Amino acid sequence: MNLRKFFTLFLSTALIGVLLGLITTLTGWFGEIRLVWGMITGGFLSATTLMGFWAYLTLNFTMRNFISFRFWVTIQVLLIALVLFDLVYFRYLWTGQGEGSLLPFIGYAVWPLLVAAVVSYFKGRISGMRSFIPSMFFLYCFTALEWFLALKSGEVLQMTQIGIILLGCNVYLLLMYTRLLKQPSPTR
């Protein structure tokens, strides 16, 4: 990865975030939001996903140098399960719904998991199935981490819009990073 590829990844992710913010705002499904604020939100969230991706790469590099790959994959599976439990049960407790239904919380926990599983499968087909669990870990756990403040707000429409933008940017980062690493670096 050279500087030119890094800036390509940075700028294209920002563009994807702005476009997703624009699209989700234009649909009108997520409330009355000004077009400019939708684009700004998408750009800001794309920067958040870039920081999350950098954190994931650092964590993955560190863990793979200290423990075996199999043990690291096992830890990632356990963390995926913990995040799934957290998104359902702890959010249910925080809202104080008491005996209310768990279904909305299950929905908000499962749809990113399904998207992560599908994208990770295709990523595994591209770069080998050993990358399935690490890809799923990044897409699900880091998206949930970046999404945390929006989830805590309880504003359903804005939570969904922010989740779509974050997951879209993370999917783009994961797939584009693989593509950029496979490209030969230009020589001078």
MARGUVEX-909411 format. One record per residue: y, x, z of N, C-alpha, C, CB in turn; residue number from 0. Coordinates in pm, whole numbers, plus 50000, padded with zeros to 5 digits. Glycine has a CB too. Layout:
REM MARGUVEX-909411
   n_v   n_u   n_w  ca_v  ca_u  ca_w   c_v   c_u   c_w  cb_v  cb_u  cb_w pos
     Y     X     Z     Y     X     Z     Y     X     Z     Y     X     Z NUM
...
This chain:
REM MARGUVEX-909411
   n_v   n_u   n_w  ca_v  ca_u  ca_w   c_v   c_u   c_w  cb_v  cb_u  cb_w pos
 49883 50087 50000 50000 50000 50000 50123 50091 50000 50000 49902 50124   0
 50202 50078 49897 50325 50153 49892 50443 50059 49919 50341 50224 49755   1
 50563 50115 49921 50681 50038 49955 50711 49928 49853 50800 50130 49967   2
 50687 49956 49727 50711 49856 49624 50619 49735 49643 50690 49917 49484   3
 50494 49760 49674 50400 49650 49698 50437 49573 49825 50256 49704 49711   4
 50484 49646 49926 50526 49579 50049 50643 49485 50023 50564 49682 50155   5
 50743 49532 49948 50858 49447 49919 50820 49329 49829 50969 49529 49852   6
 50725 49351 49739 50674 49241 49658 50610 49135 49747 50572 49292 49554   7
 50529 49179 49842 50464 49087 49935 50568 49016 50021 50365 49162 50024   8
 50666 49089 50070 50770 49033 50155 50852 48927 50082 50862 49143 50206   9
 50903 48963 49965 50989 48871 49890 50913 48750 49836 51057 48944 49776  10
 50792 48773 49789 50716 48660 49736 50674 48564 49847 50593 48709 49659  11
 50645 48616 49966 50613 48528 50079 50735 48448 50121 50560 48610 50198  12
 50851 48511 50121 50974 48438 50152 50999 48329 50048 51095 48534 50157  13
 50974 48358 49922 50990 48258 49817 50891 48143 49836 50971 48323 49679  14
 50768 48174 49870 50667 48070 49895 50711 47982 50013 50528 48133 49924  15
 50762 48043 50119 50809 47967 50234 50924 47875 50199 50851 48061 50346  16
 51019 47927 50121 51134 47845 50080 51087 47730 49990 51241 47932 50005  17
 50996 47759 49897 50944 47654 49809 50866 47548 49887 50854 47715 49701  18
 50785 47590 49982 50711 47493 50064 50807 47410 50149 50610 47565 50154  19
 50911 47473 50203 51012 47398 50276 51083 47298 50187 51113 47492 50338  20
 51112 47338 50064 51176 47251 49967 51085 47134 49930 51215 47331 49841  21
 50959 47163 49902 50865 47059 49862 50840 46960 49975 50732 47121 49818  22
 50818 47011 50096 50792 46920 50208 50915 46837 50242 50746 46998 50331  23
 51033 46890 50217 51155 46812 50241 51175 46708 50131 51277 46905 50249  24
 51150 46744 50007 51168 46651 49896 51073 46532 49901 51151 46723 49765  25
 50955 46551 49958 50860 46439 49965 50914 46327 50054 50725 46486 50018  26
 50992 46362 50155 51046 46262 50245 50947 46212 50348 51096 46148 50167  27
 50827 46267 50348 50723 46225 50442 50752 46272 50584 50587 46278 50398  28
 50836 46371 50597 50856 46435 50727 50990 46401 50789 50842 46584 50714  29
 51045 46289 50749 51171 46245 50807 51289 46279 50718 51191 46306 50943  30
 51404 46244 50765 51528 46269 50692 51580 46408 50726 51635 46161 50725  31
 51547 46503 50642 51590 46641 50663 51671 46682 50540 51468 46738 50686  32
 51781 46746 50562 51861 46795 50449 51783 46901 50374 51997 46852 50498  33
 51806 46905 50245 51735 46999 50158 51759 47144 50201 51779 46979 50014  34
 51882 47175 50236 51916 47311 50278 51839 47349 50404 52067 47325 50302  35
 51829 47255 50500 51758 47287 50623 51608 47304 50599 51781 47177 50727  36
 51554 47230 50504 51413 47248 50469 51388 47387 50411 51369 47142 50369  37
 51481 47432 50325 51467 47565 50264 51485 47674 50369 51568 47583 50150  38
 51583 47658 50458 51605 47757 50564 51485 47763 50656 51733 47724 50644  39
 51431 47647 50690 51312 47644 50776 51196 47717 50709 51273 47498 50807  40
 51174 47691 50580 51067 47760 50507 51087 47910 50503 51059 47707 50366  41
 51210 47956 50482 51238 48099 50481 51216 48162 50617 51379 48125 50435  42
 51262 48095 50722 51243 48147 50857 51094 48152 50893 51319 48060 50959  43
 51021 48047 50859 50878 48045 50890 50801 48149 50809 50821 47907 50864  44
 50847 48180 50688 50780 48285 50612 50798 48420 50680 50834 48291 50468  45
 50914 48443 50740 50935 48568 50815 50844 48570 50938 51084 48582 50858  46
 50825 48455 51000 50734 48446 51115 50592 48479 51073 50740 48307 51177  47
 50549 48429 50958 50413 48459 50913 50396 48606 50877 50377 48372 50793  48
 50501 48666 50824 50493 48810 50795 50476 48893 50923 50619 48857 50720  49
 50547 48854 51028 50531 48924 51157 50391 48901 51213 50637 48877 51259  50
 50340 48778 51199 50204 48748 51244 50100 48826 51166 50177 48600 51233  51
 50122 48840 51036 50028 48915 50953 50027 49063 50991 50063 48900 50804  52
 50145 49116 51017 50154 49255 51061 50083 49273 51195 50302 49299 51073  53
 50101 49178 51286 50034 49183 51417 49883 49176 51399 50083 49069 51508  54
 49837 49091 51308 49693 49081 51283 49638 49211 51227 49663 48966 51187  55
 49707 49270 51130 49660 49396 51072 49652 49505 51178 49752 49440 50957  56
 49751 49510 51265 49751 49609 51373 49636 49585 51470 49885 49606 51450  57
 49618 49460 51510 49508 49426 51601 49373 49456 51538 49515 49277 51641  58
 49354 49418 51413 49227 49442 51345 49198 49591 51332 49229 49376 51206  59
 49299 49668 51295 49281 49813 51283 49243 49875 51418 49409 49878 51229  60
 49313 49834 51523 49287 49889 51656 49146 49854 51704 49390 49838 51756  61
 49110 49728 51690 48979 49684 51740 48865 49745 51661 48969 49532 51736  62
 48882 49759 51533 48774 49818 51451 48757 49966 51478 48801 49796 51302  63
 48858 50031 51535 48844 50171 51570 48786 50191 51710 48979 50240 51561  64
 48792 50088 51794 48744 50102 51931 48608 50039 51955 48842 50042 52025  65
 48576 49932 51884 48446 49866 51904 48380 49846 51769 48464 49729 51978  66
 48252 49812 51772 48178 49794 51648 48226 49669 51575 48027 49785 51675  67
 48202 49667 51444 48244 49554 51363 48177 49424 51409 48213 49581 51215  68
 48048 49431 51441 47975 49311 51486 48033 49254 51615 47827 49344 51506  69
 48064 49340 51707 48121 49293 51834 48259 49234 51812 48128 49408 51936  70
 48337 49294 51724 48470 49243 51693 48460 49106 51626 48546 49342 51603  71
 48363 49088 51539 48342 48957 51474 48303 48853 51579 48233 48966 51364  72
 48219 48891 51674 48179 48799 51781 48299 48758 51865 48072 48864 51871  73
 48384 48852 51896 48507 48821 51971 48594 48726 51891 48585 48951 52005  74
 48605 48747 51761 48687 48660 51677 48632 48518 51675 48695 48716 51534  75
 48501 48503 51666 48440 48369 51669 48471 48300 51801 48287 48377 51646  76
 48460 48374 51910 48490 48316 52042 48638 48277 52052 48454 48416 52153  77
 48726 48359 51997 48868 48325 51999 48901 48203 51912 48950 48446 51953  78
 48831 48188 51800 48849 48068 51717 48809 47945 51796 48765 48078 51587  79
 48695 47953 51866 48651 47839 51948 48750 47812 52061 48510 47867 52006  80
 48803 47915 52122 48900 47898 52230 49029 47833 52179 48932 48034 52295  81
 49076 47873 52062 49197 47814 52006 49172 47667 51970 49243 47893 51881  82
 49055 47636 51917 49020 47498 51887 49022 47414 52014 48882 47490 51820  83
 48961 47464 52120 48961 47395 52249 49103 47379 52302 48875 47470 52350  84
 49181 47485 52289 49319 47483 52337 49402 47380 52263 49383 47621 52322  85
 49388 47374 52131 49466 47280 52052 49431 47135 52082 49447 47308 51904  86
 49308 47111 52126 49269 46974 52157 49295 46942 52304 49121 46950 52124  87
 49228 47011 52392 49226 46970 52532 49356 47002 52606 49112 47036 52602  88
 49404 47124 52595 49524 47160 52670 49647 47085 52619 49547 47310 52663  89
 49657 47063 52489 49769 46983 52438 49757 46840 52487 49773 46985 52284  90
 49636 46791 52498 49613 46656 52551 49660 46647 52697 49463 46617 52541  91
 49631 46751 52774 49675 46753 52914 49826 46766 52925 49607 46866 52989  92
 49887 46850 52840 50032 46873 52847 50112 46748 52818 50071 46981 52750  93
 50062 46665 52727 50138 46546 52694 50129 46440 52802 50090 46488 52563  94
 50031 46454 52892 50018 46361 53003 49978 46222 52960 50146 46354 53077  95
 49895 46212 52855 49855 46081 52808 49748 46017 52895 49805 46092 52667  96
 49692 46091 52988 49593 46035 53079 49469 45988 53008 49652 45922 53155  97
 49457 45857 52993 49338 45801 52931 49359 45767 52784 49294 45678 53006  98
 49460 45824 52722 49485 45799 52580 49378 45863 52493 49622 45852 52540  99
 49390 45841 52367 49291 45889 52272 49309 46039 52243 49299 45810 52141 100
 49198 46106 52226 49199 46247 52187 49208 46264 52036 49074 46316 52240 101
 49193 46158 51960 49186 46169 51813 49305 46237 51748 49171 46033 51755 102
 49430 46206 51787 49540 46278 51722 49535 46429 51748 49674 46224 51770 103
 49492 46467 51865 49485 46609 51899 49371 46676 51824 49467 46627 52051 104
 49262 46604 51807 49150 46658 51729 49193 46677 51584 49026 46565 51737 105
 49269 46581 51531 49317 46593 51394 49405 46715 51373 49393 46470 51354 106
 49497 46738 51467 49586 46855 51454 49512 46986 51476 49699 46844 51553 107
 49398 46983 51538 49320 47106 51558 49224 47131 51443 49244 47099 51688 108
 49177 47023 51379 49071 47039 51278 49125 47064 51138 48985 46916 51277 109
 49237 47002 51098 49279 47022 50960 49313 47167 50928 49397 46935 50930 110
 49378 47243 51018 49398 47385 50983 49267 47463 50983 49496 47449 51081 111
 49173 47420 51068 49042 47487 51071 48967 47466 50940 48957 47434 51189 112
 48974 47346 50885 48908 47318 50757 48973 47397 50643 48911 47168 50727 113
 49104 47401 50642 49174 47478 50539 49137 47626 50553 49328 47459 50550 114
 49135 47676 50676 49100 47817 50700 48957 47846 50654 49114 47851 50850 115
 48865 47753 50678 48726 47774 50637 48713 47778 50485 48636 47662 50694 116
 48780 47687 50416 48772 47684 50269 48835 47810 50209 48843 47557 50214 117
 48954 47846 50254 49021 47965 50200 48942 48091 50234 49166 47975 50255 118
 48887 48097 50353 48808 48214 50393 48682 48227 50308 48771 48206 50541 119
 48624 48115 50271 48507 48118 50183 48545 48179 50049 48449 47977 50164 120
 48656 48134 49990 48700 48189 49862 48742 48335 49876 48815 48107 49805 121
 48803 48370 49987 48838 48511 50012 48711 48595 50022 48923 48525 50142 122
 48608 48539 50088 48480 48608 50097 48415 48627 49961 48386 48532 50187 123
 48432 48530 49873 48378 48543 49738 48449 48653 49660 48389 48409 49664 124
 48577 48674 49690 48655 48775 49621 48624 48914 49674 48803 48745 49635 125
 48624 48930 49806 48616 49064 49862 48491 49088 49948 48737 49092 49944 126
 48396 48999 49944 48274 49018 50021 48271 48926 50143 48260 49164 50065 127
 48155 48872 50173 48144 48773 50280 48164 48834 50420 48009 48706 50274 128
 48169 48965 50430 48202 49026 50561 48344 48991 50603 48186 49179 50554 129
 48426 48951 50508 48564 48918 50540 48583 48772 50578 48653 48951 50422 130
 48474 48692 50580 48487 48549 50608 48542 48524 50749 48352 48479 50593 131
 48479 48578 50851 48523 48553 50989 48660 48614 51016 48420 48609 51090 132
 48687 48740 50977 48822 48793 50999 48930 48710 50928 48829 48937 50952 133
 48900 48662 50807 48997 48579 50736 49020 48447 50809 48951 48552 50593 134
 48912 48388 50855 48923 48261 50927 48997 48281 51059 48783 48201 50952 135
 48970 48392 51125 49039 48424 51250 49189 48435 51226 48985 48556 51311 136
 49227 48509 51123 49370 48522 51095 49431 48387 51061 49393 48620 50980 137
 49370 48315 50969 49430 48190 50923 49439 48086 51034 49350 48134 50807 138
 49337 48077 51117 49337 47972 51218 49411 48013 51345 49195 47933 51253 139
 49373 48126 51400 49431 48167 51529 49577 48207 51517 49351 48282 51588 140
 49610 48281 51416 49749 48325 51404 49840 48212 51358 49760 48442 51307 141
 49789 48121 51276 49869 48004 51240 49894 47919 51364 49799 47920 51131 142
 49792 47900 51447 49809 47823 51572 49909 47891 51665 49674 47804 51644 143
 49904 48023 51671 49996 48097 51755 50140 48083 51705 49957 48245 51760 144
 50159 48093 51575 50293 48078 51517 50341 47934 51527 50294 48123 51371 145
 50249 47840 51531 50278 47697 51531 50300 47643 51672 50165 47622 51466 146
 50278 47726 51772 50272 47682 51912 50397 47606 51957 50252 47801 52001 147
 50515 47659 51932 50637 47593 51979 50658 47457 51913 50758 47681 51953 148
 50625 47448 51785 50638 47319 51717 50538 47219 51773 50619 47335 51565 149
 50418 47266 51805 50317 47178 51862 50358 47126 51999 50183 47249 51871 150
 50426 47210 52072 50468 47172 52207 50581 47070 52204 50511 47295 52285 151
 50655 47065 52094 50769 46973 52086 50727 46827 52083 50852 47005 51964 152
 50613 46798 52022 50564 46661 52016 50621 46579 51901 50595 46593 52143 153
 50711 46635 51821 50766 46565 51705 50664 46572 51592 50904 46628 51661 154
 50592 46463 51570 50476 46463 51481 50512 46504 51339 50411 46327 51481 155
 50617 46449 51283 50652 46478 51144 50693 46624 51126 50764 46387 51098 156
 50774 46673 51218 50817 46812 51206 50702 46908 51236 50934 46840 51301 157
 50613 46870 51328 50496 46954 51356 50412 46970 51229 50410 46893 51469 158
 50393 46861 51158 50311 46865 51037 50379 46949 50929 50286 46722 50985 159
 50508 46930 50910 50580 47007 50809 50574 47156 50839 50726 46961 50800 160
 50597 47192 50962 50593 47333 51001 50452 47389 50986 50642 47351 51146 161
 50351 47310 51023 50213 47355 51006 50176 47379 50861 50118 47254 51065 162
 50222 47293 50772 50194 47310 50629 50260 47437 50577 50243 47187 50549 163
 50383 47460 50615 50455 47579 50568 50389 47706 50622 50603 47575 50611 164
 50356 47707 50751 50293 47826 50811 50158 47855 50748 50278 47808 50962 165
 50076 47752 50736 49943 47774 50680 49951 47814 50533 49857 47647 50695 166
 50043 47753 50459 50060 47791 50318 50102 47937 50302 50162 47702 50252 167
 50195 47981 50385 50239 48122 50379 50127 48216 50421 50363 48143 50468 168
 50051 48179 50524 49942 48265 50570 49830 48274 50465 49885 48213 50702 169
 49801 48162 50399 49701 48165 50291 49750 48256 50179 49675 48022 50236 170
 49875 48242 50142 49931 48327 50038 49924 48475 50078 50075 48287 50008 171
 49963 48506 50201 49960 48645 50247 49819 48703 50240 50013 48656 50389 172
 49722 48627 50286 49584 48674 50289 49531 48703 50149 49494 48572 50359 173
 49555 48611 50057 49503 48628 49922 49582 48732 49843 49504 48496 49848 174
 49713 48735 49861 49795 48831 49788 49772 48974 49839 49944 48794 49799 175
 49751 48990 49967 49726 49123 50024 49600 49183 49963 49712 49115 50179 176
 49498 49102 49948 49375 49149 49884 49402 49192 49742 49266 49041 49888 177
 49478 49113 49671 49510 49144 49532 49594 49271 49521 49585 49027 49467 178
 49692 49287 49610 49777 49406 49606 49700 49533 49640 49893 49390 49702 179
 49603 49523 49730 49526 49641 49766 49432 49684 49654 49447 49615 49892 180
 49390 49590 49571 49299 49623 49460 49372 49683 49341 49224 49500 49416 181
 49505 49662 49332 49582 49717 49222 49601 49867 49242 49719 49646 49210 182
 49585 49945 49136 49612 50088 49149 49762 50112 49166 49557 50165 49027 183
 49795 50209 49247 49936 50245 49266 49985 50321 49144 49955 50329 49395 184
 50108 50291 49099 50163 50364 48985 50191 50509 49022 50290 50295 48934 185
 50163 50597 48931 50191 50740 48954 50310 50780 48868 50066 50828 48920 186
 50382 50875 48917 50499 50921 48843 50475 51055 48784 50620 50926 48931 187
